[in-house]
Amino acid sequence: MSQRSFTSKDAALTINYIGFVFRTLVAEGYAAEALLKNTALSEDDLLNPDFRCTFEQHKTFVLNAINLTGDPHLGPRMAARFNPLNIGLPASAALSSDVFSTALDVLRQFVSLNFSILSFDYEQEGEELVIRWQPAVDVSDIEYFVVGSSIVVTENFWKLLLGEEQITLFAELALPEPEGWAEFAPSLNFPIRFDAPFSRVVMPAHYLQRPLSGTDPVLHQNMLRLCEKQRAERFFEEGLDARLRNLIVKHRYQNLPIEQAAEALGLSERSLRRQLSQADSSYKKIVDELRQSRARELLAVSGLPVSTIAYDLGFSDPSNFARTFKRWAGMSPLEYREQLAGNRQN
């Protein structure tokens, strides 16, 4: 089956999580009609495992639910009640993995089968394991709901995999602190810091090689085959924006020519430029956003010299990086690092 990247108006998003939220809220007495207002969704749609909705429908439902309940923390609150086994085939494949890093690889590859609004990547940074979530489309209107839900669901899944009460050390979100956070925060078993320069979830890196109690090599291979089959049967791939960002990150933020990026995505350069333009984006804009985010992160947490960061991000020399970073942040890399250090002391 041929596949194409989806946009916010394509019926491409699975309904696993919002279907759960809908059923839970209806059971608590909220009116189904009010929850589904202006979504063009029916109750039957949210009970159909094969149904796909558009992002616009997803967003409207989420905003309806938040407004109806008056709960700005509805996403993470519902996520705490969501059974992570309902991630489906990717969860089964991860649970039967040999070690935690294999389970992460499985989820990185297949989690979008049932949670197509997001993908994630991870890497080890010294003694820390850092996970970054990447929305498939622009989720800015409901970003706290989407990312907050994902962080809580996966923390519960990490606990199931590893058999411990807390895995995540802390999370940082590049979002303003939501209203009523001080009252809601104690319900989580790890801290979340807001107004961060970038978003990430941090856990100890020593978990990477932790053997899993549910390992079963035969079941694991069977689950992987089923995941591959399900992925092959999808009409839509991940969103183009997410696929392109993952490709650029995979190439370590180096100067990947647009024609090579297009070829890797199975597109012509002209088609890639056209699709990005239709989404009010461009190749240069996406590369700039990724480099800026990564630069801020490395300046904040790595302790690496500015020159090393410049070369790691594909800049020809540190002075070029310094000029570009000043355009991004309004200050030099050293000034940015000093500002962060001062904020921590305060």
C-alpha positions as CSV (number, residue, x, y, z in Angstrom):
1,M,0.0,0.0,0.0
2,S,1.4,3.4,-0.9
3,Q,1.7,5.8,2.0
4,R,2.0,9.6,2.2
5,S,2.8,12.0,5.1
6,F,-0.3,13.5,6.8
7,T,-1.3,17.1,7.6
8,S,-3.5,18.5,10.3
9,K,-6.5,18.1,8.0
10,D,-5.9,14.4,7.1
11,A,-7.8,11.6,8.9
12,A,-4.6,10.0,10.2
13,L,-4.6,10.1,14.0
14,T,-5.5,7.1,16.0
15,I,-8.2,7.5,18.7
16,N,-6.7,5.2,21.5
17,Y,-6.1,7.9,24.0
18,I,-8.9,10.4,23.3
19,G,-11.3,7.5,23.1
20,F,-10.2,6.5,26.6
21,V,-10.6,10.1,27.8
22,F,-14.1,10.3,26.2
23,R,-15.3,7.1,27.8
24,T,-13.9,8.1,31.2
25,L,-15.5,11.5,31.2
26,V,-18.9,10.1,30.1
27,A,-18.7,7.6,32.9
28,E,-18.1,10.5,35.3
29,G,-21.3,12.1,34.1
30,Y,-20.1,14.6,31.4
31,A,-22.4,14.8,28.4
32,A,-21.2,13.0,25.3
33,E,-22.8,15.6,23.1
34,A,-20.9,18.5,24.7
35,L,-17.6,16.6,24.5
36,L,-18.1,16.0,20.8
37,K,-19.5,19.4,19.9
38,N,-18.1,20.7,16.6
39,T,-15.9,17.7,16.1
40,A,-18.0,15.8,13.5
41,L,-17.2,12.7,15.6
42,S,-19.7,10.2,16.9
43,E,-19.6,8.0,19.9
44,D,-19.2,5.0,17.6
45,D,-16.2,6.6,16.0
46,L,-14.4,6.6,19.4
47,L,-15.2,3.0,19.9
48,N,-13.8,1.9,16.5
49,P,-10.2,0.8,16.7
50,D,-9.8,1.3,13.0
51,F,-11.1,4.9,13.0
52,R,-8.8,7.8,12.3
53,C,-9.5,11.4,13.0
54,T,-8.0,14.6,11.8
55,F,-5.8,16.7,14.1
56,E,-8.5,19.5,13.9
57,Q,-11.0,17.0,15.3
58,H,-8.6,15.8,18.0
59,K,-7.8,19.4,19.0
60,T,-11.5,20.4,19.2
61,F,-12.3,17.4,21.3
62,V,-9.5,18.1,23.7
63,L,-10.4,21.8,24.1
64,N,-14.1,20.8,24.6
65,A,-13.0,18.3,27.4
66,I,-10.8,20.9,29.1
67,N,-13.4,23.6,29.0
68,L,-16.2,21.2,30.1
69,T,-14.2,19.9,33.1
70,G,-12.5,23.2,33.9
71,D,-9.3,21.1,34.4
72,P,-6.1,22.5,32.7
73,H,-4.3,19.3,33.8
74,L,-6.8,17.0,32.2
75,G,-4.2,15.3,29.9
76,P,-1.7,14.2,32.6
77,R,-4.5,13.5,35.0
78,M,-6.2,11.1,32.6
79,A,-2.8,9.6,31.6
80,A,-2.3,8.5,35.2
81,R,-5.4,6.3,34.8
82,F,-4.6,5.0,31.4
83,N,-3.3,1.4,31.2
84,P,0.0,1.5,29.3
85,L,-0.7,-2.0,27.9
86,N,-3.3,-0.3,25.8
87,I,-0.4,1.1,23.7
88,G,-1.1,-2.2,21.9
89,L,1.3,-4.2,19.8
90,P,4.2,-1.9,20.4
91,A,3.8,-2.4,24.2
92,S,3.8,-6.2,23.7
93,A,6.9,-6.0,21.6
94,A,8.6,-3.8,24.1
95,L,7.6,-6.0,27.1
96,S,9.1,-9.1,25.5
97,S,12.5,-7.3,24.8
98,D,15.7,-8.5,26.3
99,V,16.9,-5.2,27.8
100,F,15.4,-1.7,28.3
101,S,17.4,-0.2,25.4
102,T,15.8,-2.7,23.1
103,A,12.3,-1.8,24.4
104,L,13.1,1.9,23.8
105,D,14.2,1.1,20.2
106,V,10.9,-0.8,19.6
107,L,8.8,2.1,20.9
108,R,10.8,4.6,19.0
109,Q,10.1,2.7,15.8
110,F,6.5,1.7,16.4
111,V,4.7,3.8,19.1
112,S,3.2,6.0,16.3
113,L,1.1,3.0,15.2
114,N,-1.3,3.7,18.1
115,F,-0.2,7.1,19.2
116,S,0.3,8.8,15.8
117,I,0.3,12.3,17.1
118,L,3.8,11.9,18.5
119,S,7.1,10.2,18.0
120,F,10.1,10.2,20.3
121,D,13.9,9.8,20.3
122,Y,16.4,9.1,23.0
123,E,20.1,9.3,23.6
124,Q,22.6,8.9,26.4
125,E,24.3,12.0,27.7
126,G,26.8,10.9,30.3
127,E,25.0,9.4,33.2
128,E,21.6,10.6,31.9
129,L,19.2,9.0,29.5
130,V,17.3,11.8,27.7
131,I,14.0,11.4,25.9
132,R,12.6,14.0,23.5
133,W,9.0,13.9,22.1
134,Q,8.4,15.2,18.6
135,P,4.8,16.1,17.6
136,A,3.8,14.9,14.1
137,V,1.8,18.2,13.5
138,D,1.7,21.6,15.2
139,V,0.1,20.9,18.6
140,S,0.8,24.4,20.1
141,D,-2.9,24.9,21.1
142,I,-3.0,21.7,23.2
143,E,0.7,21.0,23.7
144,Y,0.5,20.6,27.5
145,F,-2.3,18.1,27.1
146,V,-0.4,16.1,24.4
147,V,3.1,16.1,25.9
148,G,2.0,16.0,29.5
149,S,-0.1,12.9,28.8
150,S,2.7,11.2,26.9
151,I,5.2,11.8,29.7
152,V,2.9,10.3,32.3
153,V,1.8,7.3,30.2
154,T,5.4,6.4,29.4
155,E,6.5,6.8,33.0
156,N,3.9,4.3,34.0
157,F,5.1,2.0,31.2
158,W,8.7,2.4,32.3
159,K,7.7,1.3,35.8
160,L,5.9,-1.7,34.4
161,L,9.0,-2.7,32.3
162,L,11.5,-2.2,35.1
163,G,9.5,-3.0,38.2
164,E,10.4,0.1,40.1
165,E,8.2,2.9,41.6
166,Q,10.0,5.8,39.9
167,I,12.1,5.9,36.7
168,T,12.0,9.5,35.5
169,L,14.2,11.8,37.5
170,F,12.6,15.0,36.1
171,A,11.0,16.5,33.0
172,E,11.5,20.0,31.5
173,L,9.0,21.6,29.2
174,A,9.4,24.6,27.0
175,L,5.9,25.8,28.1
176,P,4.6,28.3,30.6
177,E,3.6,26.8,33.9
178,P,-0.1,26.0,33.7
179,E,-2.7,27.5,36.1
180,G,-3.0,25.5,39.4
181,W,0.3,23.6,38.9
182,A,1.3,23.9,42.5
183,E,-1.8,22.0,43.6
184,F,-1.5,19.3,40.8
185,A,2.3,18.7,41.0
186,P,2.2,16.4,44.1
187,S,0.1,13.9,42.2
188,L,3.1,13.1,40.0
189,N,6.1,11.1,41.3
190,F,8.7,13.2,39.5
191,P,9.1,17.0,39.1
192,I,8.3,18.9,35.9
193,R,10.0,22.2,35.3
194,F,8.4,24.7,33.0
195,D,9.7,27.7,31.0
196,A,12.7,25.5,30.1
197,P,14.8,26.4,27.0
198,F,13.8,23.0,25.5
199,S,11.6,20.0,26.4
200,R,13.1,16.7,27.6
201,V,12.5,13.8,30.0
202,V,15.5,12.6,32.0
203,M,16.2,9.3,33.7
204,P,19.3,7.4,34.8
205,A,21.3,6.0,31.9
206,H,22.1,2.8,33.9
207,Y,18.6,1.5,33.0
208,L,19.6,1.1,29.3
209,Q,21.2,-2.4,29.8
210,R,18.8,-3.5,32.5
211,P,17.4,-7.0,31.7
212,L,13.6,-7.2,31.5
213,S,11.7,-9.8,33.4
214,G,9.2,-10.4,30.5
215,T,11.8,-11.2,27.9
216,D,10.7,-13.8,25.4
217,P,12.7,-13.9,22.1
218,V,10.1,-15.9,20.2
219,L,7.2,-13.7,21.3
220,H,9.4,-10.6,20.7
221,Q,10.0,-11.6,17.0
222,N,6.3,-12.4,16.5
223,M,5.3,-9.0,18.0
224,L,7.8,-7.2,15.8
225,R,6.4,-8.9,12.7
226,L,2.9,-7.9,13.6
227,C,4.1,-4.3,14.2
228,E,5.7,-4.3,10.8
229,K,2.6,-5.7,9.2
230,Q,0.4,-3.1,10.8
231,R,2.8,-0.3,9.8
232,A,2.8,-1.6,6.2
233,E,-1.0,-1.4,6.1
234,R,-1.2,2.2,7.1
235,F,-2.3,4.7,4.5
236,F,-0.4,7.5,6.1
237,E,3.2,7.6,7.3
238,E,4.3,9.9,10.1
239,G,3.8,13.6,9.4
240,L,6.3,15.0,7.0
241,D,7.5,17.5,9.5
242,A,8.2,14.8,12.1
243,R,9.9,12.5,9.5
244,L,12.1,15.4,8.3
245,R,13.1,16.5,11.8
246,N,14.0,12.9,12.7
247,L,16.1,12.6,9.6
248,I,18.0,15.8,10.3
249,V,18.6,14.7,13.9
250,K,19.8,11.3,12.7
251,H,22.4,13.1,10.6
252,R,23.6,14.9,13.8
253,Y,22.3,18.3,12.7
254,Q,25.0,18.5,10.0
255,N,24.6,20.2,6.7
256,L,22.3,17.7,5.0
257,P,21.5,19.0,1.5
258,I,17.8,19.3,0.8
259,E,18.1,17.1,-2.3
260,Q,19.5,14.3,-0.1
261,A,16.8,14.8,2.5
262,A,14.2,14.6,-0.2
263,E,15.6,11.4,-1.6
264,A,15.7,9.8,1.9
265,L,12.0,10.7,2.3
266,G,11.1,9.2,-1.1
267,L,10.3,12.6,-2.5
268,S,11.6,14.9,-5.2
269,E,13.3,18.1,-4.0
270,R,10.5,20.1,-5.7
271,S,7.8,18.0,-3.9
272,L,9.5,18.4,-0.5
273,R,9.7,22.2,-1.0
274,R,6.1,22.4,-2.1
275,Q,4.7,20.3,0.9
276,L,6.8,22.4,3.4
277,S,5.5,25.6,1.8
278,Q,1.9,24.4,2.0
279,A,2.5,23.9,5.8
280,D,4.0,27.5,6.1
281,S,7.4,26.0,6.7
282,S,10.7,25.5,4.8
283,Y,13.7,23.3,5.0
284,K,16.0,26.1,6.3
285,K,13.4,27.0,8.9
286,I,13.3,23.4,10.3
287,V,17.1,23.0,10.3
288,D,17.4,26.4,12.1
289,E,14.8,25.4,14.7
290,L,16.5,22.0,15.4
291,R,19.9,23.6,15.5
292,Q,18.7,26.3,17.8
293,S,17.0,23.9,20.2
294,R,20.0,21.6,20.3
295,A,22.4,24.5,20.8
296,R,20.4,25.8,23.8
297,E,20.3,22.3,25.2
298,L,24.1,21.7,24.9
299,L,24.9,25.1,26.3
300,A,22.6,24.5,29.2
301,V,23.6,21.0,30.2
302,S,26.7,19.7,28.5
303,G,29.6,21.9,29.7
304,L,31.2,21.5,26.2
305,P,33.2,24.4,24.9
306,V,31.3,26.6,22.5
307,S,33.7,25.7,19.7
308,T,32.9,22.0,20.1
309,I,29.2,22.7,20.1
310,A,29.6,24.8,16.9
311,Y,31.3,21.9,15.1
312,D,28.9,19.3,16.4
313,L,26.0,21.3,14.9
314,G,27.7,21.5,11.5
315,F,29.0,25.1,11.6
316,S,32.2,25.8,9.7
317,D,33.7,27.8,12.5
318,P,32.7,29.0,16.0
319,S,32.4,32.6,15.0
320,N,29.7,31.7,12.5
321,F,27.9,29.8,15.2
322,A,28.2,32.7,17.6
323,R,26.7,35.1,15.0
324,T,23.8,32.7,14.3
325,F,23.1,32.0,17.9
326,K,23.0,35.8,18.6
327,R,20.4,36.1,15.9
328,W,18.4,33.3,17.6
329,A,18.7,34.3,21.2
330,G,19.6,38.0,21.2
331,M,22.9,37.2,23.0
332,S,26.1,35.3,22.5
333,P,26.5,31.6,23.4
334,L,28.6,32.5,26.4
335,E,26.1,35.2,27.6
336,Y,23.3,32.6,27.3
337,R,25.2,30.1,29.3
338,E,26.0,32.7,32.0
339,Q,22.3,33.7,32.1
340,L,21.2,30.1,32.7
341,A,23.9,29.7,35.4
342,G,22.6,32.9,37.1
343,N,19.0,31.7,36.9
344,R,19.9,28.4,38.6
345,Q,21.7,30.2,41.5
346,N,18.6,32.4,42.0
